[in-house]
Amino acid sequence: MQAQALSISDARHLLARTGFDPVWKEIEPFLPLSREQAVELIISKANTRPLKPIPSDLLSTPEDSHEMMMSRSDGERHDAQKKERERLERLQSWWVEQMVQTPTPLAEQMTLFWHNHFTSSIQKVRTTRFMAQQHNTLRVYALGNFADLLKAMVKDPAMLRYLDAANNRKAQPNENFARELLELFSLGVGNYSEKDIKEASRAFSGWTVNRERANFQFNEKEHDNSNKTFLNQTGNFTGDDIIRIILEQPATARFITSKLWKAFVSDTENPTAIQRISREWQYKHKYAIKPLLAELLNSPDFWAPSNRGRIVKSPTDYVVGLLRVWQLPNQQNSQWRNSISLLGQDLFNPPNVKGWEGGTSWISTNTLVAREQLMQRFLHDAGGMRSKKLPETWNSATEKLWLEVLLPLPPSDTPEGRPAQQIEAWLLDPVFQVK
């Protein structure tokens, strides 16, 4: 029996969840495909290599030494901070441009997912160079293997600085890095003890950052070279041993699977499905990320009508989707970057180590008003929707097609009027806030 081909609604659902709001020319090629074929196509063609590399100076501008900063006058220090802010804004704008122009949005969504999982903030890291390097690392491993990604991130200079690991000495172990590693990046709450945190922090002692080379450095003199007991295993463990033991735990696979479930499938977990998928991911797929995504996207829960329109768009989803659908000009990149920040998602600057909470936290009285104001500006700008060519023939079939392409669920209202008026009403409808 031949598998059923996708409906327009099915294709839109898959493309919006694995990327950003799609247009008809993206949806149409998927209509002859089955669900499994469509998922395979999206995953197989996803390429995390950016269309344009990060500007080289953002990856090479050296960090000022502490002595140099302290020797400056207030005015000189202010100018240096201003230049650093400008570098960060260029990095943010560069990433927005990648997300808008990419032919494989899944790669950008996964890079964005890991950006909010392995959090670091420019506020504490202080140098755009480190943040740009971290972004490149996330991009390289975004669709690769989680074990490799975890091993790379625990030696990432921005991460080490953000979580104070660069100051971890054997005489005075710093537990911050070990605590967040276990709680937020791997095992999840309830799957380790306070003693495990202390023992892990000893194993990571001596890990630091070479400021001049902007890379990981191991200071053997500051490493605690004695036995540690971590998750019921004992030995003269190093940080690499801690990561190996973490990856052996079923709780790690379950924690990451659950987080990806909430990002791609539903805000409501299915514990039975997550348990089955996470076990296969760990033992069969050895933490390869693409097979995990295939399992999630092929699950009955993903396709269930009750799970459509259940995930609130992040500010990045909202703005980038708008840019992609209506092909707005790139020269306004700084405006769109600022819009994403205004809506609550300042890229490379999450609010805390837990990252952006997501879900319904994206919607508050203030952010909802800001979203509506942004949409109103777009609708009435010369370069906005009213300048676009709309169908000359507008009948019930055309209206139905546009509705299915633009929205994941029926709108709360469809007023009578010209095509532009109806489309404007849909873009301002509460349903446009979800995917």
C-alpha positions in Angstrom: 0.0 0.0 0.0 1.5 3.3 -1.1 2.0 5.9 1.7 -0.3 8.9 1.6 1.1 12.1 0.1 1.3 15.2 2.2 -1.4 17.7 2.3 -0.6 21.5 2.1 -1.2 21.6 5.9 1.1 18.7 6.5 3.9 20.2 4.4 3.5 23.6 6.0 3.6 22.1 9.5 6.8 20.2 8.8 8.6 23.1 7.1 7.5 25.6 9.8 8.7 23.4 12.6 12.0 22.5 11.0 12.7 26.0 9.7 10.7 29.2 9.5 7.4 30.1 7.9 7.4 28.7 4.4 6.2 30.1 1.1 4.3 28.2 -1.6 7.3 27.5 -3.7 8.9 25.7 -0.7 5.7 23.8 0.1 4.8 22.6 -3.4 7.7 20.2 -4.0 6.8 18.3 -0.8 3.2 17.6 -1.8 3.9 14.3 -3.8 6.0 13.0 -0.9 5.0 10.8 2.0 5.8 12.0 5.6 8.8 9.7 5.8 10.1 10.9 2.4 9.6 14.5 3.3 11.4 14.2 6.7 14.3 12.4 5.0 14.6 15.1 2.3 14.8 17.9 4.9 17.3 16.2 7.1 19.5 14.8 4.3 19.9 18.2 2.5 20.5 20.3 5.7 23.9 21.9 5.5 25.2 23.9 8.5 27.9 25.6 6.4 27.0 29.3 6.2 26.4 31.0 2.8 29.0 33.5 3.9 31.6 33.0 6.6 31.7 35.1 9.7 33.7 38.3 8.8 37.3 37.4 9.5 38.0 40.3 11.8 35.3 39.1 14.2 37.2 35.9 14.6 40.7 37.4 14.9 40.4 40.7 16.7 42.6 40.2 19.8 41.2 40.7 23.3 42.7 43.6 25.2 44.7 42.6 28.2 43.6 43.5 31.7 46.6 45.7 32.1 45.7 47.5 28.8 42.2 48.1 29.9 43.2 49.4 33.3 45.7 51.8 31.8 43.1 53.6 29.7 41.2 56.7 30.5 37.4 56.6 31.0 37.0 58.0 27.5 39.3 55.4 25.9 37.6 52.6 27.8 34.2 53.9 26.6 35.4 53.9 23.0 36.8 50.4 23.3 33.4 49.2 24.7 31.6 50.9 21.9 33.7 49.1 19.3 33.0 45.8 21.0 29.3 46.5 20.9 29.6 47.3 17.2 31.4 44.0 16.5 28.7 42.1 18.3 26.0 43.9 16.3 27.7 42.9 13.1 27.8 39.3 14.3 24.1 39.3 15.1 23.3 40.9 11.7 25.4 38.3 10.0 23.5 35.5 11.6 20.1 37.0 10.8 21.2 37.2 7.2 22.2 33.5 7.2 18.8 32.6 8.6 16.9 34.6 6.1 18.8 33.4 3.0 19.6 29.8 3.8 18.1 27.2 1.5 18.2 24.7 4.4 16.5 26.3 7.4 16.8 23.2 9.6 20.6 23.8 9.9 19.9 27.3 11.3 17.2 26.1 13.6 19.5 23.5 15.1 22.3 26.0 15.5 19.8 28.3 17.2 18.7 25.4 19.5 22.2 24.6 20.6 22.9 28.3 21.0 20.2 28.3 23.6 21.3 25.0 25.2 25.0 25.6 25.6 24.5 29.2 26.7 27.1 31.9 27.0 26.6 35.6 27.2 28.6 38.5 25.7 27.9 40.4 29.0 30.3 38.1 30.9 32.4 36.7 28.1 33.1 40.3 27.0 34.7 39.6 23.6 32.9 39.0 20.3 35.8 36.9 19.1 35.0 34.2 21.7 31.3 34.3 20.9 32.0 34.1 17.1 34.2 31.1 17.7 31.6 29.4 19.8 29.0 30.0 17.1 31.2 28.3 14.6 31.7 25.3 16.9 27.9 25.0 17.4 27.4 25.2 13.6 29.9 22.5 12.8 28.3 20.0 15.2 24.7 21.2 15.1 23.6 18.2 13.0 26.6 15.9 13.7 27.0 14.0 16.9 26.0 15.1 20.4 28.9 13.4 22.1 31.3 15.3 19.8 29.4 18.5 20.4 29.5 18.1 24.2 33.3 17.4 24.1 33.9 20.5 22.0 31.7 22.7 24.1 33.3 21.9 27.5 36.6 23.2 26.0 35.1 26.2 24.4 36.8 29.4 25.5 33.5 31.4 25.8 31.9 28.6 27.8 34.9 28.3 30.1 34.9 32.0 30.8 31.1 32.3 31.1 30.9 29.6 33.8 34.1 30.6 35.6 35.9 27.3 34.7 38.9 29.3 33.5 39.6 30.0 37.2 39.2 26.4 38.5 42.3 25.6 40.6 43.0 22.4 42.6 43.4 24.4 45.8 40.1 26.1 45.3 37.8 24.2 42.9 35.1 26.3 41.2 31.8 24.3 41.1 29.9 26.6 38.7 31.0 24.9 35.5 30.4 21.4 36.8 27.0 22.3 38.2 25.7 23.8 35.0 27.2 21.0 32.9 25.2 18.4 34.8 22.0 20.3 35.4 21.6 22.1 32.1 23.8 20.6 29.4 23.6 16.8 30.0 22.0 14.9 32.8 19.2 17.2 34.1 18.0 17.8 37.6 17.7 14.8 39.9 20.3 12.6 38.1 23.4 13.6 40.1 24.3 14.6 43.7 26.1 17.5 45.2 29.0 15.3 45.8 29.1 14.5 42.1 29.3 18.3 41.4 32.2 18.7 43.8 34.1 15.6 42.4 33.5 16.8 38.8 34.8 20.3 39.6 38.0 18.7 40.9 38.4 16.7 37.6 38.0 20.0 35.6 40.7 21.8 37.6 43.5 23.2 35.5 41.2 23.8 32.5 41.7 27.4 31.4 41.8 29.8 28.4 44.8 31.1 26.5 43.7 34.8 26.0 46.2 35.5 23.3 45.4 32.5 21.2 41.8 32.4 22.2 41.7 28.7 22.8 41.5 26.0 25.4 44.6 25.4 27.6 45.3 22.7 30.2 47.4 23.8 33.2 48.7 20.6 34.6 50.1 22.3 37.7 46.6 23.4 38.7 45.0 20.0 38.1 43.8 17.8 41.0 45.7 14.6 40.3 44.0 12.4 42.8 41.1 9.9 42.8 37.5 11.2 42.5 34.2 9.3 42.8 31.7 10.5 40.2 28.3 8.8 39.5 29.5 5.7 41.4 32.7 5.3 39.5 36.1 6.0 41.1 39.4 6.8 39.5 42.0 9.6 38.9 39.5 11.3 36.6 40.2 14.2 34.2 37.5 16.4 32.7 37.5 14.1 29.6 36.6 11.1 31.9 33.7 13.1 33.4 32.3 13.6 29.9 32.7 9.9 29.1 30.8 8.9 32.2 28.1 11.5 31.5 27.6 10.1 28.0 27.2 6.6 29.4 24.1 7.6 31.4 20.6 7.0 30.0 19.5 10.2 31.7 21.7 12.2 29.3 20.0 10.8 26.2 16.6 11.2 27.8 17.2 14.8 28.9 18.4 16.0 25.4 15.6 14.1 23.7 13.0 15.7 25.9 14.4 19.1 25.2 14.3 18.5 21.4 10.8 17.1 21.8 9.6 20.4 23.2 11.4 22.4 20.5 10.1 20.3 17.5 7.1 18.2 18.6 5.0 19.6 21.4 5.0 21.6 24.6 3.5 18.5 26.2 5.8 15.5 26.7 5.0 11.9 25.9 7.2 10.0 28.4 6.8 6.6 26.8 7.8 7.9 23.4 10.7 9.9 24.7 12.0 6.9 26.7 11.9 4.7 23.6 13.4 7.3 21.3 16.2 8.3 23.7 17.3 4.6 24.2 17.5 4.1 20.5 19.5 7.3 20.1 22.0 6.4 22.8 22.5 2.7 22.0 21.6 2.3 18.3 22.5 5.7 16.9 25.4 6.5 19.3 24.2 10.1 19.8 24.1 10.9 16.0 21.7 13.9 15.8 20.1 13.4 12.4 18.6 10.0 13.3 17.2 11.5 16.5 15.5 14.2 14.5 14.1 11.7 12.1 12.6 9.7 15.0 11.0 12.8 16.4 9.7 14.1 13.1 8.3 10.7 12.1 6.6 10.2 15.5 2.8 10.1 15.5 2.9 12.9 18.1 4.6 15.2 15.6 1.8 14.8 13.0 -1.1 14.7 15.5 -3.6 17.5 14.8 -3.7 18.3 18.5 0.0 19.3 18.4 -0.2 21.7 15.5 -0.1 25.4 16.4 1.0 24.5 19.9 4.5 26.0 19.9 4.9 29.8 20.3 7.2 31.3 17.8 10.4 32.7 19.3 11.3 36.3 18.3 13.8 34.9 15.8 11.1 32.6 14.3 8.7 35.5 14.1 11.0 38.0 12.5 13.0 35.7 10.2 9.8 34.0 9.0 8.4 37.4 8.1 11.6 38.3 6.2 11.7 35.0 4.3 8.0 34.9 3.3 7.9 38.5 2.1 11.5 38.7 0.8 12.2 42.0 2.6 15.5 43.9 1.8 18.7 42.8 3.5 20.0 46.4 3.8 17.6 46.8 6.7 19.4 44.0 8.5 20.2 46.2 11.6 16.5 47.0 11.9 15.5 43.3 12.0 18.3 42.5 14.4 17.0 45.2 16.7 13.5 43.9 16.3 14.5 40.4 17.5 16.2 41.9 20.5 13.2 44.2 21.2 10.9 41.1 21.2 13.0 39.5 23.9 15.8 37.4 22.2 19.1 39.3 22.1 21.2 36.8 20.2 24.5 36.0 21.9 23.2 37.6 25.1 20.7 35.2 26.8 19.2 36.3 30.1 21.0 33.7 32.2 22.7 30.3 32.1 19.3 28.6 31.6 18.9 30.5 28.3 15.6 31.8 27.0 12.7 29.8 28.6 10.7 29.7 25.4 7.1 28.6 25.0 4.5 30.9 26.4 7.2 33.0 28.2 7.7 34.6 24.8 4.3 36.2 25.1 3.7 38.9 27.6 1.6 42.1 27.5 4.7 44.1 26.4 6.1 41.6 23.8 2.7 41.0 22.3 2.2 44.8 21.8 5.7 44.9 20.4 5.0 42.1 17.9 1.8 43.9 16.8 3.6 47.2 16.4 6.3 45.5 14.3 3.7 43.8 12.1 1.8 47.1 11.7 5.0 48.8 10.6 5.7 46.0 8.1 2.1 46.1 6.7 2.3 49.9 6.1 5.9 50.3 5.0 6.5 50.8 1.3 8.6 47.7 1.3 6.1 45.7 3.2 3.2 43.5 2.3 1.2 46.1 0.5 3.9 46.5 -2.1 3.7 42.8 -3.0 1.9 41.4 -5.9 -1.3 39.6 -4.7 -3.6 37.4 -6.7 -5.9 39.2 -9.2 -8.5 36.5 -8.8 -9.6 36.1 -5.2 -12.2 33.4 -4.6 -12.9 30.8 -2.0 -10.2 28.5 -3.4 -7.6 31.2 -3.4 -8.5 32.3 0.1 -8.2 28.7 1.4 -4.8 28.2 -0.2 -3.4 31.5 1.3 -4.8 30.5 4.7 -3.2 27.1 4.6 0.2 28.6 3.6 0.2 31.5 6.1 -1.3 29.9 9.2 -1.0 26.6 11.1 -4.6 26.8 12.3 -7.9 28.5 11.2 -7.8 32.2 12.2 -10.1 33.6 14.8 -11.7 35.9 12.1 -11.6 36.4 8.3 -13.2 39.8 7.5 -14.7 40.5 4.1 -12.7 42.8 1.9 -9.8 43.0 -0.6 -7.1 40.3 -0.5 -4.7 42.7 1.1 -7.2 43.4 3.9 -7.8 39.7 4.6 -4.1 38.8 4.6 -3.4 41.7 6.9 -6.0 40.4 9.3 -4.5 37.0 9.3 -1.0 38.3 10.0 -2.4 40.2 13.0 -4.4 37.2 14.2 -3.2 35.4 17.4 -2.7 32.2 15.3 0.2 33.8 13.5 2.1 33.8 16.8 2.3 30.0 16.9 3.7 27.2 14.7 
